[in-house]
Amino acid sequence: MLSAKQIQHYHEQGFVVLNELFPLDEIAAVKKRAGEFVDQWAEEGEAHVFTTNDNDRSDDAYFLESAEQIKCFFEEDAFNDQGALVQDRRLCINKIGHALHELDPVFSRFSHQKLLGDILHDLGMQAPEIRQSMYIFKQPNIGGVINWHQDASFFYTTPQSVITLWFAMEDATLENGCLWVEPKGHTGPLRERFNLDGKQTTMVRLDDTPWPTEDSGQFVEVKAGSLIIFHGKLPHYSAPNRSAKSRQAYTLHVTDGTSEYAKENWLQAKALPLRGFER
């Protein structure tokens, strides 16, 4: 599936872009299903907000139970000082997570397709297993910042194996908060680990290497239907979206079954199967 040049770019730079890989009708079907989840979602008596400004999820049963369920989370700026939504409810949802790939037929078909398994095998993954899925809305006007981070902090394996598949459901531009990466940043250290002990979460600092900035990073603008693949240690971030256009994306985090998956990771396979891709 991948060319020798694409494989080399991934290993040298820590990421590779496959432009407009998926037909737009296939993308539209996934988008439509995500919208249906939002319309059908009933809040459970409190505002469930997702933010990367505070990674303490201790005793947050709603978040922790989402590991093997499908739950919606609000944008951090979704509510005004009076507790009312600042715009239409459908335009206030930050993301849906984290088991879309197993619990919904539309997302399952898209997530487990053979093409993705072939790509991951080309990159050296022997036994790819999907650990998590997220549908991210990056809403107009209030889409929140996603601070610089490395996905291996959340899906720690020995040896390191997590690869992220980032699907553009809409055009992603500088204007609406596209992804930024630090080229070759995956060759540096893992800075932190997100651990769970019982119901207590802790972000453990491993290395004091400073995070990149936009000066050292590279923005990645892509068209809808494109796929960005990046290494688990690659630092990446996205700026707030203050434009009138959303920047919807779908992500899969995949680890290699030949690696040891840390028991301290917040997301563990318990009730659901741990599957890879069609053969």
PyRosetta script that sets phi, psi and omega in degrees:
from pyrosetta import init, pose_from_sequence

init()
pose = pose_from_sequence("MLSAKQIQHYHEQGFVVLNELFPLDEIAAVKKRAGEFVDQWAEEGEAHVFTTNDNDRSDDAYFLESAEQIKCFFEEDAFNDQGALVQDRRLCINKIGHALHELDPVFSRFSHQKLLGDILHDLGMQAPEIRQSMYIFKQPNIGGVINWHQDASFFYTTPQSVITLWFAMEDATLENGCLWVEPKGHTGPLRERFNLDGKQTTMVRLDDTPWPTEDSGQFVEVKAGSLIIFHGKLPHYSAPNRSAKSRQAYTLHVTDGTSEYAKENWLQAKALPLRGFER")
pose.set_psi(1, -55.0)
pose.set_omega(1, -179.8)
pose.set_phi(2, -83.7)
pose.set_psi(2, 145.3)
pose.set_omega(2, 175.4)
pose.set_phi(3, -79.7)
pose.set_psi(3, 163.3)
pose.set_omega(3, 177.8)
pose.set_phi(4, -59.7)
pose.set_psi(4, -35.9)
pose.set_omega(4, 179.8)
pose.set_phi(5, -67.3)
pose.set_psi(5, -40.0)
pose.set_omega(5, 178.5)
pose.set_phi(6, -66.6)
pose.set_psi(6, -41.6)
pose.set_omega(6, 178.5)
pose.set_phi(7, -63.5)
pose.set_psi(7, -43.0)
pose.set_omega(7, 178.2)
pose.set_phi(8, -62.1)
pose.set_psi(8, -42.1)
pose.set_omega(8, 179.8)
pose.set_phi(9, -62.4)
pose.set_psi(9, -42.2)
pose.set_omega(9, 178.8)
pose.set_phi(10, -60.3)
pose.set_psi(10, -49.3)
pose.set_omega(10, -175.8)
pose.set_phi(11, -69.2)
pose.set_psi(11, -33.4)
pose.set_omega(11, -178.8)
pose.set_phi(12, -82.7)
pose.set_psi(12, -41.7)
pose.set_omega(12, -174.4)
pose.set_phi(13, -98.7)
pose.set_psi(13, -19.4)
pose.set_omega(13, -179.7)
pose.set_phi(14, 93.1)
pose.set_psi(14, -0.6)
pose.set_omega(14, 179.1)
pose.set_phi(15, -158.3)
pose.set_psi(15, 163.0)
pose.set_omega(15, 174.0)
pose.set_phi(16, -150.6)
pose.set_psi(16, 145.7)
pose.set_omega(16, -179.0)
pose.set_phi(17, -111.8)
pose.set_psi(17, 128.7)
pose.set_omega(17, 173.6)
pose.set_phi(18, -109.1)
pose.set_psi(18, 101.8)
pose.set_omega(18, -171.9)
pose.set_phi(19, -72.1)
pose.set_psi(19, 131.1)
pose.set_omega(19, 173.5)
pose.set_phi(20, 45.5)
pose.set_psi(20, 52.4)
pose.set_omega(20, -177.0)
pose.set_phi(21, -75.0)
pose.set_psi(21, -34.1)
pose.set_omega(21, -173.3)
pose.set_phi(22, -107.0)
pose.set_psi(22, 140.3)
pose.set_omega(22, 177.5)
pose.set_phi(23, -61.5)
pose.set_psi(23, 145.9)
pose.set_omega(23, -176.4)
pose.set_phi(24, -66.6)
pose.set_psi(24, -27.0)
pose.set_omega(24, 177.1)
pose.set_phi(25, -69.0)
pose.set_psi(25, -33.1)
pose.set_omega(25, 175.9)
pose.set_phi(26, -68.2)
pose.set_psi(26, -41.2)
pose.set_omega(26, 176.9)
pose.set_phi(27, -63.8)
pose.set_psi(27, -42.5)
pose.set_omega(27, -178.3)
pose.set_phi(28, -62.0)
pose.set_psi(28, -35.7)
pose.set_omega(28, 179.9)
pose.set_phi(29, -65.9)
pose.set_psi(29, -39.4)
pose.set_omega(29, 178.3)
pose.set_phi(30, -69.3)
pose.set_psi(30, -43.3)
pose.set_omega(30, 177.1)
pose.set_phi(31, -58.3)
pose.set_psi(31, -45.1)
pose.set_omega(31, -179.5)
pose.set_phi(32, -59.7)
pose.set_psi(32, -42.9)
pose.set_omega(32, -179.6)
pose.set_phi(33, -65.6)
pose.set_psi(33, -38.3)
pose.set_omega(33, 177.5)
pose.set_phi(34, -62.1)
pose.set_psi(34, -41.8)
pose.set_omega(34, 177.6)
pose.set_phi(35, -63.0)
pose.set_psi(35, -35.7)
pose.set_omega(35, 177.7)
pose.set_phi(36, -65.4)
pose.set_psi(36, -38.2)
pose.set_omega(36, 177.5)
pose.set_phi(37, -61.2)
pose.set_psi(37, -42.8)
pose.set_omega(37, -180.0)
pose.set_phi(38, -63.5)
pose.set_psi(38, -44.0)
pose.set_omega(38, -178.9)
pose.set_phi(39, -64.2)
pose.set_psi(39, -33.8)
pose.set_omega(39, -176.5)
pose.set_phi(40, -87.5)
pose.set_psi(40, -14.6)
pose.set_omega(40, -174.7)
pose.set_phi(41, -69.6)
pose.set_psi(41, 132.5)
pose.set_omega(41, 176.2)
pose.set_phi(42, -112.4)
pose.set_psi(42, 120.2)
pose.set_omega(42, 178.1)
pose.set_phi(43, -58.9)
pose.set_psi(43, 149.5)
pose.set_omega(43, -175.6)
pose.set_phi(44, -103.6)
pose.set_psi(44, 40.3)
pose.set_omega(44, 172.2)
pose.set_phi(45, 93.4)
pose.set_psi(45, -6.6)
pose.set_omega(45, 177.6)
pose.set_phi(46, -149.4)
pose.set_psi(46, 162.6)
pose.set_omega(46, -178.8)
pose.set_phi(47, -83.9)
pose.set_psi(47, 119.2)
pose.set_omega(47, 179.2)
pose.set_phi(48, -100.3)
pose.set_psi(48, 104.6)
pose.set_omega(48, -173.1)
pose.set_phi(49, -106.4)
pose.set_psi(49, 140.0)
pose.set_omega(49, 174.4)
pose.set_phi(50, -108.6)
pose.set_psi(50, 130.4)
pose.set_omega(50, 176.3)
pose.set_phi(51, -146.6)
pose.set_psi(51, 150.7)
pose.set_omega(51, 174.4)
pose.set_phi(52, -101.7)
pose.set_psi(52, 5.2)
pose.set_omega(52, 177.3)
pose.set_phi(53, -74.6)
pose.set_psi(53, -21.1)
pose.set_omega(53, 178.3)
pose.set_phi(54, -142.4)
pose.set_psi(54, 110.7)
pose.set_omega(54, -176.9)
pose.set_phi(55, -92.1)
pose.set_psi(55, 13.1)
pose.set_omega(55, 178.7)
pose.set_phi(56, -80.9)
pose.set_psi(56, 108.2)
pose.set_omega(56, 178.5)
pose.set_phi(57, -107.9)
pose.set_psi(57, 19.5)
pose.set_omega(57, -177.4)
pose.set_phi(58, -56.4)
pose.set_psi(58, 132.8)
pose.set_omega(58, 177.3)
pose.set_phi(59, 61.0)
pose.set_psi(59, 13.9)
pose.set_omega(59, 177.7)
pose.set_phi(60, -88.4)
pose.set_psi(60, 85.2)
pose.set_omega(60, -175.0)
pose.set_phi(61, -60.9)
pose.set_psi(61, -36.6)
pose.set_omega(61, -179.0)
pose.set_phi(62, -59.6)
pose.set_psi(62, -46.9)
pose.set_omega(62, 179.1)
pose.set_phi(63, -67.2)
pose.set_psi(63, -49.6)
pose.set_omega(63, -175.2)
pose.set_phi(64, -63.9)
pose.set_psi(64, -37.3)
pose.set_omega(64, 178.9)
pose.set_phi(65, -71.9)
pose.set_psi(65, -18.2)
pose.set_omega(65, 179.6)
pose.set_phi(66, -69.5)
pose.set_psi(66, -10.8)
pose.set_omega(66, 179.8)
pose.set_phi(67, -53.8)
pose.set_psi(67, -38.2)
pose.set_omega(67, -179.2)
pose.set_phi(68, -126.1)
pose.set_psi(68, 31.2)
pose.set_omega(68, 176.5)
pose.set_phi(69, -135.2)
pose.set_psi(69, -176.6)
pose.set_omega(69, 174.9)
pose.set_phi(70, -119.5)
pose.set_psi(70, 112.1)
pose.set_omega(70, -177.2)
pose.set_phi(71, -133.9)
pose.set_psi(71, 150.0)
pose.set_omega(71, 177.0)
pose.set_phi(72, -99.9)
pose.set_psi(72, 149.6)
pose.set_omega(72, 177.9)
pose.set_phi(73, -130.4)
pose.set_psi(73, 139.3)
pose.set_omega(73, 178.9)
pose.set_phi(74, -79.7)
pose.set_psi(74, 155.5)
pose.set_omega(74, 168.6)
pose.set_phi(75, -64.7)
pose.set_psi(75, 150.5)
pose.set_omega(75, -178.3)
pose.set_phi(76, -66.5)
pose.set_psi(76, -24.1)
pose.set_omega(76, 178.2)
pose.set_phi(77, -103.9)
pose.set_psi(77, 24.3)
pose.set_omega(77, -176.4)
pose.set_phi(78, -72.9)
pose.set_psi(78, -22.0)
pose.set_omega(78, -174.1)
pose.set_phi(79, -117.1)
pose.set_psi(79, 143.5)
pose.set_omega(79, 175.0)
pose.set_phi(80, -86.8)
pose.set_psi(80, -176.1)
pose.set_omega(80, -176.6)
pose.set_phi(81, -63.8)
pose.set_psi(81, -20.8)
pose.set_omega(81, 179.2)
pose.set_phi(82, -91.6)
pose.set_psi(82, 1.0)
pose.set_omega(82, 178.5)
pose.set_phi(83, 84.4)
pose.set_psi(83, 9.7)
pose.set_omega(83, 178.8)
pose.set_phi(84, -95.3)
pose.set_psi(84, 150.0)
pose.set_omega(84, 177.2)
pose.set_phi(85, -64.4)
pose.set_psi(85, 139.5)
pose.set_omega(85, -175.3)
pose.set_phi(86, -82.6)
pose.set_psi(86, -15.4)
pose.set_omega(86, 175.8)
pose.set_phi(87, -154.3)
pose.set_psi(87, -178.7)
pose.set_omega(87, -177.1)
pose.set_phi(88, -48.1)
pose.set_psi(88, 138.6)
pose.set_omega(88, -175.6)
pose.set_phi(89, -53.1)
pose.set_psi(89, -39.8)
pose.set_omega(89, -178.9)
pose.set_phi(90, -63.4)
pose.set_psi(90, -22.4)
pose.set_omega(90, -179.1)
pose.set_phi(91, -100.3)
pose.set_psi(91, 17.2)
pose.set_omega(91, 179.8)
pose.set_phi(92, -116.8)
pose.set_psi(92, 0.2)
pose.set_omega(92, -177.2)
pose.set_phi(93, -86.7)
pose.set_psi(93, 126.1)
pose.set_omega(93, 178.8)
pose.set_phi(94, -75.4)
pose.set_psi(94, -52.0)
pose.set_omega(94, -175.6)
pose.set_phi(95, -159.4)
pose.set_psi(95, 167.3)
pose.set_omega(95, 170.4)
pose.set_phi(96, -119.5)
pose.set_psi(96, 133.2)
pose.set_omega(96, 178.9)
pose.set_phi(97, -155.2)
pose.set_psi(97, 167.8)
pose.set_omega(97, 1.8)
pose.set_phi(98, -133.0)
pose.set_psi(98, 17.4)
pose.set_omega(98, -178.3)
pose.set_phi(99, -127.9)
pose.set_psi(99, 34.2)
pose.set_omega(99, 177.3)
pose.set_phi(100, -57.8)
pose.set_psi(100, -36.9)
pose.set_omega(100, -175.3)
pose.set_phi(101, -65.6)
pose.set_psi(101, -19.5)
pose.set_omega(101, -180.0)
pose.set_phi(102, -110.2)
pose.set_psi(102, -30.2)
pose.set_omega(102, -169.1)
pose.set_phi(103, -98.9)
pose.set_psi(103, -10.9)
pose.set_omega(103, -179.6)
pose.set_phi(104, -123.6)
pose.set_psi(104, 129.9)
pose.set_omega(104, -176.4)
pose.set_phi(105, -60.1)
pose.set_psi(105, -41.1)
pose.set_omega(105, -178.5)
pose.set_phi(106, -64.1)
pose.set_psi(106, -49.3)
pose.set_omega(106, 179.3)
pose.set_phi(107, -68.0)
pose.set_psi(107, -34.6)
pose.set_omega(107, 179.7)
pose.set_phi(108, -63.7)
pose.set_psi(108, -45.2)
pose.set_omega(108, 179.4)
pose.set_phi(109, -60.9)
pose.set_psi(109, -42.9)
pose.set_omega(109, -179.2)
pose.set_phi(110, -68.1)
pose.set_psi(110, -41.6)
pose.set_omega(110, -171.2)
pose.set_phi(111, -73.7)
pose.set_psi(111, -34.1)
pose.set_omega(111, -172.2)
pose.set_phi(112, -99.8)
pose.set_psi(112, 12.6)
pose.set_omega(112, -174.9)
pose.set_phi(113, -65.3)
pose.set_psi(113, 148.8)
pose.set_omega(113, -174.7)
pose.set_phi(114, -57.2)
pose.set_psi(114, -37.6)
pose.set_omega(114, -178.5)
pose.set_phi(115, -51.7)
pose.set_psi(115, -42.6)
pose.set_omega(115, -177.2)
pose.set_phi(116, -69.3)
pose.set_psi(116, -39.4)
pose.set_omega(116, 176.5)
pose.set_phi(117, -62.9)
pose.set_psi(117, -39.8)
pose.set_omega(117, 178.0)
pose.set_phi(118, -62.0)
pose.set_psi(118, -41.8)
pose.set_omega(118, 179.3)
pose.set_phi(119, -62.0)
pose.set_psi(119, -45.7)
pose.set_omega(119, -177.9)
pose.set_phi(120, -67.2)
pose.set_psi(120, -37.3)
pose.set_omega(120, 175.1)
pose.set_phi(121, -62.9)
pose.set_psi(121, -39.0)
pose.set_omega(121, 177.3)
pose.set_phi(122, -60.0)
pose.set_psi(122, -29.9)
pose.set_omega(122, -179.0)
pose.set_phi(123, -89.3)
pose.set_psi(123, 4.4)
pose.set_omega(123, 173.4)
pose.set_phi(124, 102.0)
pose.set_psi(124, 2.8)
pose.set_omega(124, 179.5)
pose.set_phi(125, -79.5)
pose.set_psi(125, 127.2)
pose.set_omega(125, -175.1)
pose.set_phi(126, -87.1)
pose.set_psi(126, -43.2)
pose.set_omega(126, -176.8)
pose.set_phi(127, -135.2)
pose.set_psi(127, 74.0)
pose.set_omega(127, -175.4)
pose.set_phi(128, -65.4)
pose.set_psi(128, 135.2)
pose.set_omega(128, 179.4)
pose.set_phi(129, -133.7)
pose.set_psi(129, 126.3)
pose.set_omega(129, -179.6)
pose.set_phi(130, -76.0)
pose.set_psi(130, 122.5)
pose.set_omega(130, 180.0)
pose.set_phi(131, -96.7)
pose.set_psi(131, -33.8)
pose.set_omega(131, -172.4)
pose.set_phi(132, -155.6)
pose.set_psi(132, 149.4)
pose.set_omega(132, 172.0)
pose.set_phi(133, -132.6)
pose.set_psi(133, 146.3)
pose.set_omega(133, 177.0)
pose.set_phi(134, -142.7)
pose.set_psi(134, 138.2)
pose.set_omega(134, 170.8)
pose.set_phi(135, -108.3)
pose.set_psi(135, 118.4)
pose.set_omega(135, -172.1)
pose.set_phi(136, -111.3)
pose.set_psi(136, 128.7)
pose.set_omega(136, -173.9)
pose.set_phi(137, -93.6)
pose.set_psi(137, -31.9)
pose.set_omega(137, -176.8)
pose.set_phi(138, 43.8)
pose.set_psi(138, 66.4)
pose.set_omega(138, -167.4)
pose.set_phi(139, -63.8)
pose.set_psi(139, 152.0)
pose.set_omega(139, 175.1)
pose.set_phi(140, -60.9)
pose.set_psi(140, 143.8)
pose.set_omega(140, 174.4)
pose.set_phi(141, 74.6)
pose.set_psi(141, -37.7)
pose.set_omega(141, -172.7)
pose.set_phi(142, -125.8)
pose.set_psi(142, 9.4)
pose.set_omega(142, -179.3)
pose.set_phi(143, -58.5)
pose.set_psi(143, 124.7)
pose.set_omega(143, -172.4)
pose.set_phi(144, -80.5)
pose.set_psi(144, 158.0)
pose.set_omega(144, 175.2)
pose.set_phi(145, -69.1)
pose.set_psi(145, 144.4)
pose.set_omega(145, 168.4)
pose.set_phi(146, -112.4)
pose.set_psi(146, 107.6)
pose.set_omega(146, -173.5)
pose.set_phi(147, -64.3)
pose.set_psi(147, 160.1)
pose.set_omega(147, 177.2)
pose.set_phi(148, -54.5)
pose.set_psi(148, 132.9)
pose.set_omega(148, 179.2)
pose.set_phi(149, -161.0)
pose.set_psi(149, 172.9)
pose.set_omega(149, 175.4)
pose.set_phi(150, -124.9)
pose.set_psi(150, 132.2)
pose.set_omega(150, -175.0)
pose.set_phi(151, -68.5)
pose.set_psi(151, -22.5)
pose.set_omega(151, 176.8)
pose.set_phi(152, -65.1)
pose.set_psi(152, -17.3)
pose.set_omega(152, 175.4)
pose.set_phi(153, -63.7)
pose.set_psi(153, -30.8)
pose.set_omega(153, -174.6)
pose.set_phi(154, -100.8)
pose.set_psi(154, -19.2)
pose.set_omega(154, -178.8)
pose.set_phi(155, -131.5)
pose.set_psi(155, 66.9)
pose.set_omega(155, -173.7)
pose.set_phi(156, -77.2)
pose.set_psi(156, 126.0)
pose.set_omega(156, 175.7)
pose.set_phi(157, -132.1)
pose.set_psi(157, 159.4)
pose.set_omega(157, 175.5)
pose.set_phi(158, -123.2)
pose.set_psi(158, 115.2)
pose.set_omega(158, -8.0)
pose.set_phi(159, -70.5)
pose.set_psi(159, 168.9)
pose.set_omega(159, 179.4)
pose.set_phi(160, -55.9)
pose.set_psi(160, 131.9)
pose.set_omega(160, -177.4)
pose.set_phi(161, -140.9)
pose.set_psi(161, -14.4)
pose.set_omega(161, -171.1)
pose.set_phi(162, -64.1)
pose.set_psi(162, 134.7)
pose.set_omega(162, 173.8)
pose.set_phi(163, -125.0)
pose.set_psi(163, 138.6)
pose.set_omega(163, 179.9)
pose.set_phi(164, -104.1)
pose.set_psi(164, 132.5)
pose.set_omega(164, 172.5)
pose.set_phi(165, -107.1)
pose.set_psi(165, 120.1)
pose.set_omega(165, -173.9)
pose.set_phi(166, -118.5)
pose.set_psi(166, 107.4)
pose.set_omega(166, -175.7)
pose.set_phi(167, -97.7)
pose.set_psi(167, 125.4)
pose.set_omega(167, 176.7)
pose.set_phi(168, -80.4)
pose.set_psi(168, 110.6)
pose.set_omega(168, 176.4)
pose.set_phi(169, -83.6)
pose.set_psi(169, -19.7)
pose.set_omega(169, 176.0)
pose.set_phi(170, -140.6)
pose.set_psi(170, 166.1)
pose.set_omega(170, 174.7)
pose.set_phi(171, -58.4)
pose.set_psi(171, 132.5)
pose.set_omega(171, 178.2)
pose.set_phi(172, -111.4)
pose.set_psi(172, 119.6)
pose.set_omega(172, -175.4)
pose.set_phi(173, -129.4)
pose.set_psi(173, 169.8)
pose.set_omega(173, 174.1)
pose.set_phi(174, -58.8)
pose.set_psi(174, -34.9)
pose.set_omega(174, -177.1)
pose.set_phi(175, -64.2)
pose.set_psi(175, -40.3)
pose.set_omega(175, -174.6)
pose.set_phi(176, -107.3)
pose.set_psi(176, 16.6)
pose.set_omega(176, 171.4)
pose.set_phi(177, 91.3)
pose.set_psi(177, 50.2)
pose.set_omega(177, 179.3)
pose.set_phi(178, -67.0)
pose.set_psi(178, 170.3)
pose.set_omega(178, 178.7)
pose.set_phi(179, -71.2)
pose.set_psi(179, 142.7)
pose.set_omega(179, 169.5)
pose.set_phi(180, -117.3)
pose.set_psi(180, 144.5)
pose.set_omega(180, 177.1)
pose.set_phi(181, -132.4)
pose.set_psi(181, 163.0)
pose.set_omega(181, 171.9)
pose.set_phi(182, -106.3)
pose.set_psi(182, 100.9)
pose.set_omega(182, -179.0)
pose.set_phi(183, -53.3)
pose.set_psi(183, 134.2)
pose.set_omega(183, -178.7)
pose.set_phi(184, 67.9)
pose.set_psi(184, 5.8)
pose.set_omega(184, -178.8)
pose.set_phi(185, -65.2)
pose.set_psi(185, -19.6)
pose.set_omega(185, 179.7)
pose.set_phi(186, -70.0)
pose.set_psi(186, -13.7)
pose.set_omega(186, 178.3)
pose.set_phi(187, -81.2)
pose.set_psi(187, -10.2)
pose.set_omega(187, 177.5)
pose.set_phi(188, -86.6)
pose.set_psi(188, -173.3)
pose.set_omega(188, -175.2)
pose.set_phi(189, -79.5)
pose.set_psi(189, 158.8)
pose.set_omega(189, 167.4)
pose.set_phi(190, -78.1)
pose.set_psi(190, 124.1)
pose.set_omega(190, -171.8)
pose.set_phi(191, -84.2)
pose.set_psi(191, -29.1)
pose.set_omega(191, -175.4)
pose.set_phi(192, -158.2)
pose.set_psi(192, 163.6)
pose.set_omega(192, 175.6)
pose.set_phi(193, -130.2)
pose.set_psi(193, 139.1)
pose.set_omega(193, 177.5)
pose.set_phi(194, -100.5)
pose.set_psi(194, 107.6)
pose.set_omega(194, -173.4)
pose.set_phi(195, -110.2)
pose.set_psi(195, 151.3)
pose.set_omega(195, 176.3)
pose.set_phi(196, -123.0)
pose.set_psi(196, 129.2)
pose.set_omega(196, 175.6)
pose.set_phi(197, -129.0)
pose.set_psi(197, 104.5)
pose.set_omega(197, -173.3)
pose.set_phi(198, 69.1)
pose.set_psi(198, -113.7)
pose.set_omega(198, 175.9)
pose.set_phi(199, -112.7)
pose.set_psi(199, 10.0)
pose.set_omega(199, -177.8)
pose.set_phi(200, -103.1)
pose.set_psi(200, 127.2)
pose.set_omega(200, 178.2)
pose.set_phi(201, -106.8)
pose.set_psi(201, 147.3)
pose.set_omega(201, -179.9)
pose.set_phi(202, -142.1)
pose.set_psi(202, 132.4)
pose.set_omega(202, 170.9)
pose.set_phi(203, -94.3)
pose.set_psi(203, 108.6)
pose.set_omega(203, -174.1)
pose.set_phi(204, -94.8)
pose.set_psi(204, 123.0)
pose.set_omega(204, 178.9)
pose.set_phi(205, -76.3)
pose.set_psi(205, 127.9)
pose.set_omega(205, -179.7)
pose.set_phi(206, -107.4)
pose.set_psi(206, -30.7)
pose.set_omega(206, -173.7)
pose.set_phi(207, -151.1)
pose.set_psi(207, 142.2)
pose.set_omega(207, -175.6)
pose.set_phi(208, -92.8)
pose.set_psi(208, 11.9)
pose.set_omega(208, 176.1)
pose.set_phi(209, -56.2)
pose.set_psi(209, 127.9)
pose.set_omega(209, -178.7)
pose.set_phi(210, -63.1)
pose.set_psi(210, 150.9)
pose.set_omega(210, 174.1)
pose.set_phi(211, -72.5)
pose.set_psi(211, 154.5)
pose.set_omega(211, 176.2)
pose.set_phi(212, -65.2)
pose.set_psi(212, 173.2)
pose.set_omega(212, 171.9)
pose.set_phi(213, -128.3)
pose.set_psi(213, 176.8)
pose.set_omega(213, 176.7)
pose.set_phi(214, -63.9)
pose.set_psi(214, -23.9)
pose.set_omega(214, 178.0)
pose.set_phi(215, -68.0)
pose.set_psi(215, -35.0)
pose.set_omega(215, -179.6)
pose.set_phi(216, -99.0)
pose.set_psi(216, -10.0)
pose.set_omega(216, -179.6)
pose.set_phi(217, -92.6)
pose.set_psi(217, 176.4)
pose.set_omega(217, 179.3)
pose.set_phi(218, -132.4)
pose.set_psi(218, 127.3)
pose.set_omega(218, 177.2)
pose.set_phi(219, -79.8)
pose.set_psi(219, 150.3)
pose.set_omega(219, -177.1)
pose.set_phi(220, -125.9)
pose.set_psi(220, 93.7)
pose.set_omega(220, 176.5)
pose.set_phi(221, -85.7)
pose.set_psi(221, 132.7)
pose.set_omega(221, -179.3)
pose.set_phi(222, -140.6)
pose.set_psi(222, 157.5)
pose.set_omega(222, 175.4)
pose.set_phi(223, -86.8)
pose.set_psi(223, 156.8)
pose.set_omega(223, 175.2)
pose.set_phi(224, -54.1)
pose.set_psi(224, 139.8)
pose.set_omega(224, -178.4)
pose.set_phi(225, 93.4)
pose.set_psi(225, -6.2)
pose.set_omega(225, 179.2)
pose.set_phi(226, -83.5)
pose.set_psi(226, 159.1)
pose.set_omega(226, 178.7)
pose.set_phi(227, -126.8)
pose.set_psi(227, 126.0)
pose.set_omega(227, 172.4)
pose.set_phi(228, -105.7)
pose.set_psi(228, 128.1)
pose.set_omega(228, 179.6)
pose.set_phi(229, -114.3)
pose.set_psi(229, 127.8)
pose.set_omega(229, 178.8)
pose.set_phi(230, -141.3)
pose.set_psi(230, 152.2)
pose.set_omega(230, -177.4)
pose.set_phi(231, -67.4)
pose.set_psi(231, 145.5)
pose.set_omega(231, -176.4)
pose.set_phi(232, -62.2)
pose.set_psi(232, -21.8)
pose.set_omega(232, 178.9)
pose.set_phi(233, -97.4)
pose.set_psi(233, 3.1)
pose.set_omega(233, -178.7)
pose.set_phi(234, -75.7)
pose.set_psi(234, 117.6)
pose.set_omega(234, 175.1)
pose.set_phi(235, -64.4)
pose.set_psi(235, 136.2)
pose.set_omega(235, 178.9)
pose.set_phi(236, -151.1)
pose.set_psi(236, 160.8)
pose.set_omega(236, -179.0)
pose.set_phi(237, -160.9)
pose.set_psi(237, 168.7)
pose.set_omega(237, 169.3)
pose.set_phi(238, -141.1)
pose.set_psi(238, 141.8)
pose.set_omega(238, -177.8)
pose.set_phi(239, -77.5)
pose.set_psi(239, 165.3)
pose.set_omega(239, 174.9)
pose.set_phi(240, -60.3)
pose.set_psi(240, 154.4)
pose.set_omega(240, 175.3)
pose.set_phi(241, -105.0)
pose.set_psi(241, 109.6)
pose.set_omega(241, 177.4)
pose.set_phi(242, -111.9)
pose.set_psi(242, 12.0)
pose.set_omega(242, 178.1)
pose.set_phi(243, -84.9)
pose.set_psi(243, 177.5)
pose.set_omega(243, 178.6)
pose.set_phi(244, -89.3)
pose.set_psi(244, 4.0)
pose.set_omega(244, -177.3)
pose.set_phi(245, -117.0)
pose.set_psi(245, 136.4)
pose.set_omega(245, 174.8)
pose.set_phi(246, -74.4)
pose.set_psi(246, 167.9)
pose.set_omega(246, 177.3)
pose.set_phi(247, -135.7)
pose.set_psi(247, 75.8)
pose.set_omega(247, -174.1)
pose.set_phi(248, -76.9)
pose.set_psi(248, 141.6)
pose.set_omega(248, 179.4)
pose.set_phi(249, -147.5)
pose.set_psi(249, 157.4)
pose.set_omega(249, 175.4)
pose.set_phi(250, -125.0)
pose.set_psi(250, 137.7)
pose.set_omega(250, -178.2)
pose.set_phi(251, -129.8)
pose.set_psi(251, 146.9)
pose.set_omega(251, 171.8)
pose.set_phi(252, -125.0)
pose.set_psi(252, 136.5)
pose.set_omega(252, 172.9)
pose.set_phi(253, -110.1)
pose.set_psi(253, 122.3)
pose.set_omega(253, -171.8)
pose.set_phi(254, -122.2)
pose.set_psi(254, 130.2)
pose.set_omega(254, 175.4)
pose.set_phi(255, -114.8)
pose.set_psi(255, 163.4)
pose.set_omega(255, -179.2)
pose.set_phi(256, -92.3)
pose.set_psi(256, 126.2)
pose.set_omega(256, -179.3)
pose.set_phi(257, -64.2)
pose.set_psi(257, -13.7)
pose.set_omega(257, 177.0)
pose.set_phi(258, -82.7)
pose.set_psi(258, -10.9)
pose.set_omega(258, 176.9)
pose.set_phi(259, -92.9)
pose.set_psi(259, 159.5)
pose.set_omega(259, 177.0)
pose.set_phi(260, -87.3)
pose.set_psi(260, 118.0)
pose.set_omega(260, -179.5)
pose.set_phi(261, -85.8)
pose.set_psi(261, 123.3)
pose.set_omega(261, -171.7)
pose.set_phi(262, -64.6)
pose.set_psi(262, 134.9)
pose.set_omega(262, 179.0)
pose.set_phi(263, -70.2)
pose.set_psi(263, -15.6)
pose.set_omega(263, 178.5)
pose.set_phi(264, -83.2)
pose.set_psi(264, -12.4)
pose.set_omega(264, 179.8)
pose.set_phi(265, -60.1)
pose.set_psi(265, 143.2)
pose.set_omega(265, -175.0)
pose.set_phi(266, -66.6)
pose.set_psi(266, -30.7)
pose.set_omega(266, -174.9)
pose.set_phi(267, -105.1)
pose.set_psi(267, 116.5)
pose.set_omega(267, -179.7)
pose.set_phi(268, -123.9)
pose.set_psi(268, 142.8)
pose.set_omega(268, 176.0)
pose.set_phi(269, -77.5)
pose.set_psi(269, 115.6)
pose.set_omega(269, -178.8)
pose.set_phi(270, -123.1)
pose.set_psi(270, -71.6)
pose.set_omega(270, -176.5)
pose.set_phi(271, -85.8)
pose.set_psi(271, -27.1)
pose.set_omega(271, -175.2)
pose.set_phi(272, -97.1)
pose.set_psi(272, 153.4)
pose.set_omega(272, 176.0)
pose.set_phi(273, -69.5)
pose.set_psi(273, 155.0)
pose.set_omega(273, 176.1)
pose.set_phi(274, -107.1)
pose.set_psi(274, 103.8)
pose.set_omega(274, -170.9)
pose.set_phi(275, -120.1)
pose.set_psi(275, 161.1)
pose.set_omega(275, 175.3)
pose.set_phi(276, -106.9)
pose.set_psi(276, -118.7)
pose.set_omega(276, -170.4)
pose.set_phi(277, -130.4)
pose.set_psi(277, 158.2)
pose.set_omega(277, 178.4)
pose.set_phi(278, -59.0)
pose.set_psi(278, 147.1)
pose.set_omega(278, 177.6)
pose.set_phi(279, -106.7)
pose.dump_pdb("model.pdb")
